Amino acid sequence: MRKEFFANLPLEITTDILSRLPPRAVVSCKCVCQSWLKLLNSNEFVKSHLSKSVPGMAVVRSCVESNSYEIFEFEDSLDLERHHLRYSLVTKFAFPFAEVIRGSANGLLFLTGDQPCDLYICNPITRHYIKLRPDVDSVYSLSQIVAYGFGVTRVTGQHKVVRIVYDYDLETEDSLRVTKSQCEVYTLGTRTWRSIIPGALLMYDTFGIFLNGNLHWLVVDPNAPSQISCFDLETELFSTFSHPPLMANGGFVGNLSALAGSLCLCDNSSEDKIVIWVMREYRVETSWAKEYIISKDPDLCGAYVLVFPIKVFEDGDILMECEDFVLFYYSDKRKTTQKIEMFEARGGNHSRIDAILHTPSFLSLRGFGMEDVNSF
């Protein structure tokens, strides 16, 4: 009866129904019959499922012996009575080649390893990965720093990795002075790095924030107030715009993030509070507003360390990461912070933890033309 019911449904309705299932259920449905397997592997289903998929979280725990990755999904609320997040494990896997998550887009993770040539794109759901073809000049000196970014173009839907390499002055006291920079772009499916015109000679954050088809980095100019550098993935052009006014006072310690579709800046320069600025209208410099002022728990987070907001929930509570060692959430109603024991770097076994907002998908890496796709 149930099989006949689905057999008589129009294809678009069956696609819509199945695309609302969580990833683990979709994987099980692929074993039902050949027609469902074909449907669930189609581009139409992949796009439909991605459009309905709920953002979760990708976590990597790194230690000397190994790296373990986990993908979680959680309800859009906090269990305040029991003081923990409601979440469930989507999948977990080992990926020994890389230890840092640099970005996430359309269900793909951009990962890096110890060496500059260790760059990977992987899909944790399909268990496929690509190692980006190394550039012939991908050996860097001690006076060079590499910044990365990963995202998708707005119009053409191309997935691109951006690499910015800059030299800074080691021989003078002016260690913030950038003497040379270059920018390279890798479009998935081409197996080629292309050099493009770099932005200004500035120091960049180590990884860019993807939002609205653009990548964003905080940049440092020793001769002027810090700015935000914006790279349009479609046009491959750089531009800059202003940061919140507080940063002009100097002594700033903070970083960019994206919360609920808005660009935000987390300022942890104070000894007793964390300030989160939100750009309420994208690229409107006058729209920066102090959205959160969070009193610090010194046992969770000290001054002058980086704090990364990961997700804001419907009730205003925020999931955050502190300096790669602990995850905690802030209750906007109760004005309290709470460590999440499950996601704590435990030293020895787990010396580092890295987390990022991640939306699972069934996007196939085999669809990227010339790339050499491997399984893990």
C-alpha positions as CSV (number, residue, x, y, z in Angstrom):
1,M,0.0,0.0,0.0
2,R,2.7,2.5,1.0
3,K,4.9,1.5,-2.0
4,E,2.0,2.0,-4.4
5,F,1.2,5.4,-2.8
6,F,4.7,6.7,-3.6
7,A,4.7,5.1,-7.0
8,N,1.6,7.0,-8.0
9,L,2.8,10.4,-6.7
10,P,4.2,13.0,-9.2
11,L,8.0,13.1,-9.2
12,E,8.2,16.6,-7.9
13,I,6.0,15.8,-4.9
14,T,8.1,12.7,-4.0
15,T,11.2,14.9,-4.3
16,D,9.7,17.5,-2.0
17,I,8.8,14.9,0.6
18,L,12.1,13.2,0.7
19,S,14.1,16.4,0.6
20,R,12.6,17.3,4.1
21,L,14.3,14.2,5.7
22,P,17.5,14.5,7.8
23,P,20.7,13.2,6.1
24,R,20.7,9.9,7.9
25,A,17.2,9.1,6.8
26,V,18.0,10.0,3.2
27,V,20.9,7.6,3.2
28,S,18.6,4.8,4.4
29,C,16.1,5.7,1.7
30,K,18.7,5.1,-1.0
31,C,18.5,1.4,-0.2
32,V,14.7,1.2,-0.7
33,C,14.7,0.7,-4.5
34,Q,16.5,1.7,-7.7
35,S,14.1,4.5,-8.6
36,W,14.6,6.2,-5.2
37,L,18.4,5.8,-5.5
38,K,18.3,7.5,-8.9
39,L,16.0,10.2,-7.6
40,L,18.1,10.9,-4.4
41,N,21.3,11.1,-6.5
42,S,19.8,13.6,-8.9
43,N,20.8,17.3,-9.0
44,E,17.2,18.3,-8.5
45,F,17.0,16.4,-5.2
46,V,20.4,17.7,-4.0
47,K,19.3,21.3,-4.6
48,S,15.9,20.8,-3.0
49,H,17.4,19.1,0.1
50,L,20.1,21.8,0.5
51,S,17.5,24.5,0.4
52,K,15.6,22.9,3.3
53,S,18.5,21.6,5.3
54,V,18.9,23.1,8.8
55,P,22.4,24.5,9.7
56,G,24.2,22.4,12.2
57,M,27.8,22.4,13.4
58,A,31.0,20.7,12.2
59,V,33.6,20.0,15.0
60,V,37.1,18.7,14.8
61,R,39.1,17.6,17.8
62,S,42.8,17.6,17.2
63,C,45.7,16.0,19.0
64,V,49.1,14.6,18.2
65,E,47.9,11.1,17.4
66,S,44.8,11.8,15.3
67,N,42.0,14.2,14.3
68,S,38.3,13.3,14.7
69,Y,35.5,15.1,13.0
70,E,31.8,15.2,14.0
71,I,28.8,16.8,12.4
72,F,25.9,17.7,14.7
73,E,22.4,19.0,14.2
74,F,20.5,20.8,17.0
75,E,17.1,22.2,17.7
76,D,16.7,25.9,17.5
77,S,16.3,26.3,21.2
78,L,18.2,25.6,24.4
79,D,17.2,23.3,27.2
80,L,17.6,25.9,29.9
81,E,16.3,23.7,32.7
82,R,18.9,21.0,32.1
83,H,21.5,23.6,31.1
84,H,22.6,22.0,27.8
85,L,22.0,22.1,24.1
86,R,19.6,19.7,22.4
87,Y,21.7,18.2,19.6
88,S,22.2,14.9,17.8
89,L,25.1,13.4,15.9
90,V,24.7,13.3,12.2
91,T,28.0,11.6,11.3
92,K,31.5,11.3,12.5
93,F,34.7,10.4,10.7
94,A,38.4,10.4,10.7
95,F,40.3,12.6,8.3
96,P,44.0,12.4,9.2
97,F,45.3,14.7,6.4
98,A,43.9,17.9,7.8
99,E,43.3,19.4,11.2
100,V,41.8,22.9,10.8
101,I,38.3,23.8,9.3
102,R,38.8,27.0,7.2
103,G,35.3,27.3,5.8
104,S,31.9,25.7,4.9
105,A,29.6,26.3,2.0
106,N,26.8,24.2,0.5
107,G,27.7,21.2,2.7
108,L,31.3,21.2,1.7
109,L,34.1,21.8,4.2
110,F,37.4,23.5,3.4
111,L,40.2,21.9,5.5
112,T,43.9,22.6,5.8
113,G,46.8,20.5,7.1
114,D,50.3,21.2,8.4
115,Q,51.8,22.2,5.0
116,P,50.7,25.0,2.7
117,C,50.0,22.4,-0.1
118,D,47.7,20.4,2.3
119,L,44.3,21.9,1.1
120,Y,41.2,19.7,1.0
121,I,37.5,20.0,0.1
122,C,35.3,17.3,1.6
123,N,31.7,16.3,1.9
124,P,31.2,14.6,5.3
125,I,27.8,13.1,4.2
126,T,29.0,11.5,0.9
127,R,32.4,10.7,2.3
128,H,34.3,12.1,-0.7
129,Y,37.1,14.6,-0.8
130,I,39.4,16.5,-3.2
131,K,42.9,17.5,-2.5
132,L,43.5,20.8,-4.3
133,R,46.3,20.6,-6.8
134,P,49.3,22.4,-5.3
135,D,50.7,25.4,-7.0
136,V,54.3,25.2,-8.1
137,D,55.1,28.2,-5.8
138,S,53.3,26.9,-2.7
139,V,56.5,26.8,-0.6
140,Y,56.5,29.8,1.7
141,S,59.2,31.5,3.8
142,L,59.1,32.4,7.5
143,S,58.4,36.1,6.5
144,Q,55.2,35.1,4.7
145,I,51.7,34.6,6.1
146,V,48.8,32.8,4.2
147,A,45.2,33.8,4.6
148,Y,42.4,31.6,3.1
149,G,38.7,31.8,2.2
150,F,36.1,29.5,0.7
151,G,32.7,30.3,-0.7
152,V,30.2,30.2,-3.6
153,T,29.5,32.8,-6.3
154,R,26.0,34.3,-6.2
155,V,25.1,34.0,-9.9
156,T,27.1,31.1,-11.4
157,G,27.2,28.9,-8.4
158,Q,31.0,28.3,-8.7
159,H,32.8,27.1,-5.6
160,K,36.1,29.0,-5.1
161,V,39.1,28.8,-2.7
162,V,41.0,32.1,-2.2
163,R,44.5,32.2,-1.0
164,I,46.3,35.5,0.0
165,V,50.0,35.3,0.6
166,Y,51.8,38.4,2.0
167,D,55.4,39.2,3.1
168,Y,55.9,41.3,6.2
169,D,59.0,43.1,7.4
170,L,61.1,41.0,9.8
171,E,64.2,43.1,9.7
172,T,62.8,46.3,11.3
173,E,60.6,47.1,14.3
174,D,57.7,47.7,11.9
175,S,56.6,44.1,11.8
176,L,53.2,45.1,10.6
177,R,54.5,46.6,7.4
178,V,53.5,44.4,4.4
179,T,56.1,44.5,1.7
180,K,54.5,42.3,-0.9
181,S,51.2,40.4,-1.5
182,Q,49.7,38.0,-4.0
183,C,46.2,36.5,-4.4
184,E,45.3,33.2,-6.0
185,V,41.9,31.7,-6.8
186,Y,41.1,28.0,-7.3
187,T,37.7,27.3,-8.9
188,L,36.6,23.7,-8.1
189,G,36.5,21.7,-11.3
190,T,39.5,23.5,-13.0
191,R,42.4,22.0,-11.1
192,T,44.2,25.3,-11.5
193,W,45.3,28.2,-9.4
194,R,44.9,31.6,-11.0
195,S,46.7,34.8,-9.9
196,I,44.6,37.9,-9.7
197,I,45.2,41.5,-8.7
198,P,45.6,41.5,-4.9
199,G,44.1,44.0,-2.5
200,A,46.0,46.7,-0.7
201,L,49.2,45.8,1.1
202,L,47.6,44.9,4.4
203,M,47.7,42.1,7.0
204,Y,44.7,39.7,6.8
205,D,43.0,37.4,9.2
206,T,44.0,33.8,8.6
207,F,40.6,32.8,7.2
208,G,37.7,34.8,5.6
209,I,34.1,34.8,6.5
210,F,31.7,33.8,3.7
211,L,28.5,35.9,3.5
212,N,26.3,37.1,0.6
213,G,28.6,35.8,-2.1
214,N,31.6,37.6,-0.6
215,L,34.6,36.8,1.6
216,H,35.5,39.1,4.5
217,W,38.7,39.6,6.4
218,L,39.7,42.0,9.1
219,V,42.8,43.7,7.9
220,V,45.5,45.7,9.7
221,D,47.0,48.9,8.2
222,P,49.8,50.2,10.4
223,N,49.2,53.7,9.0
224,A,45.4,53.8,9.4
225,P,42.5,52.3,11.5
226,S,41.7,48.7,10.8
227,Q,39.2,47.9,8.1
228,I,37.2,45.0,6.6
229,S,38.4,43.7,3.3
230,C,35.6,42.3,1.1
231,F,36.3,40.0,-1.9
232,D,33.5,39.5,-4.4
233,L,33.7,35.9,-5.5
234,E,31.8,36.6,-8.7
235,T,33.8,39.6,-10.0
236,E,37.0,38.7,-8.1
237,L,37.5,42.3,-7.0
238,F,38.5,43.6,-3.6
239,S,36.9,46.5,-1.7
240,T,37.0,47.8,1.9
241,F,34.5,49.2,4.3
242,S,34.6,50.5,7.9
243,H,34.5,48.5,11.1
244,P,32.4,49.5,14.2
245,P,33.6,52.8,15.8
246,L,34.9,51.1,19.0
247,M,37.8,49.7,17.1
248,A,39.3,53.1,16.3
249,N,40.4,53.4,19.9
250,G,43.2,50.9,19.4
251,G,44.2,47.8,21.4
252,F,41.5,45.8,19.7
253,V,41.4,42.0,20.0
254,G,38.6,40.4,18.0
255,N,37.4,38.7,14.8
256,L,34.6,38.6,12.2
257,S,31.8,36.1,12.1
258,A,28.4,35.7,10.5
259,L,25.3,35.4,12.7
260,A,21.8,34.8,11.4
261,G,22.8,36.1,7.9
262,S,24.5,39.3,9.2
263,L,28.1,40.2,9.4
264,C,29.3,40.6,13.0
265,L,32.4,41.5,14.9
266,C,33.3,40.1,18.3
267,D,35.4,42.4,20.5
268,N,37.2,40.7,23.4
269,S,39.5,43.5,24.3
270,S,38.0,44.1,27.7
271,E,38.8,42.1,30.8
272,D,35.2,41.9,32.0
273,K,33.0,41.8,28.9
274,I,32.6,40.5,25.3
275,V,30.9,42.9,22.9
276,I,29.3,41.6,19.7
277,W,28.7,44.2,17.0
278,V,26.2,43.4,14.2
279,M,25.9,45.1,10.8
280,R,22.2,45.3,10.5
281,E,22.2,46.4,6.9
282,Y,24.9,44.7,4.8
283,R,27.7,47.1,3.8
284,V,25.9,50.1,5.3
285,E,28.6,51.4,7.6
286,T,26.3,53.4,9.8
287,S,24.2,50.3,10.6
288,W,26.8,48.8,13.0
289,A,25.1,48.2,16.4
290,K,26.1,46.7,19.8
291,E,23.8,43.7,19.7
292,Y,25.3,41.9,22.8
293,I,27.3,42.9,25.8
294,I,28.3,39.7,27.6
295,S,29.8,39.6,31.1
296,K,32.7,37.3,31.2
297,D,33.2,34.2,33.3
298,P,37.0,34.2,33.9
299,D,36.9,30.4,34.1
300,L,35.5,30.2,30.5
301,C,37.2,33.0,28.7
302,G,39.9,35.5,29.6
303,A,40.8,38.8,28.0
304,Y,42.8,39.2,24.8
305,V,41.8,35.8,23.3
306,L,39.7,35.3,20.2
307,V,36.0,34.5,20.7
308,F,34.0,33.1,17.7
309,P,30.2,33.4,17.7
310,I,28.9,30.3,15.9
311,K,25.1,30.4,16.0
312,V,22.3,32.6,17.4
313,F,19.1,30.8,18.4
314,E,15.5,32.0,18.0
315,D,15.4,33.2,21.6
316,G,18.6,35.2,21.2
317,D,21.0,32.8,22.9
318,I,24.4,32.3,21.3
319,L,26.7,29.4,20.8
320,M,30.3,30.5,20.9
321,E,33.9,29.1,20.8
322,C,36.8,30.5,22.9
323,E,40.3,30.3,21.5
324,D,40.0,26.7,20.1
325,F,39.6,25.1,23.5
326,V,36.0,25.4,24.8
327,L,32.5,25.9,23.5
328,F,29.9,27.8,25.6
329,Y,26.6,29.4,25.2
330,Y,25.2,32.7,26.4
331,S,21.6,33.0,27.7
332,D,20.3,36.4,26.6
333,K,17.4,36.2,29.0
334,R,19.3,35.2,32.1
335,K,22.5,37.0,31.1
336,T,24.6,33.9,32.0
337,T,27.2,31.8,30.2
338,Q,27.5,28.0,30.4
339,K,30.3,25.7,29.3
340,I,29.3,22.8,27.0
341,E,31.2,19.9,28.5
342,M,30.6,17.7,25.4
343,F,32.7,20.1,23.3
344,E,35.6,20.8,25.5
345,A,39.2,20.3,24.4
346,R,40.4,17.9,27.1
347,G,44.2,18.3,26.8
348,G,46.3,15.2,26.3
349,N,43.8,13.3,24.3
350,H,42.2,16.4,22.7
351,S,44.5,19.4,22.7
352,R,42.4,21.6,20.4
353,I,38.8,21.9,19.2
354,D,37.6,23.8,16.2
355,A,33.9,24.4,15.3
356,I,32.0,26.1,12.5
357,L,28.4,26.4,11.4
358,H,27.8,23.8,8.7
359,T,24.8,22.8,6.6
360,P,24.9,19.1,5.5
361,S,24.2,18.3,1.9
362,F,24.5,15.6,-0.7
363,L,26.4,17.8,-3.2
364,S,28.6,15.4,-5.2
365,L,32.2,16.3,-5.7
366,R,32.2,14.1,-8.8
367,G,30.2,16.9,-10.5
368,F,33.3,19.1,-10.4
369,G,34.7,18.1,-13.8
370,M,38.4,17.4,-13.8
371,E,38.9,16.9,-10.0
372,D,40.3,13.7,-8.7
373,V,37.7,12.5,-6.1
374,N,38.7,10.1,-3.4
375,S,36.7,8.4,-0.6
376,F,37.4,8.2,3.1
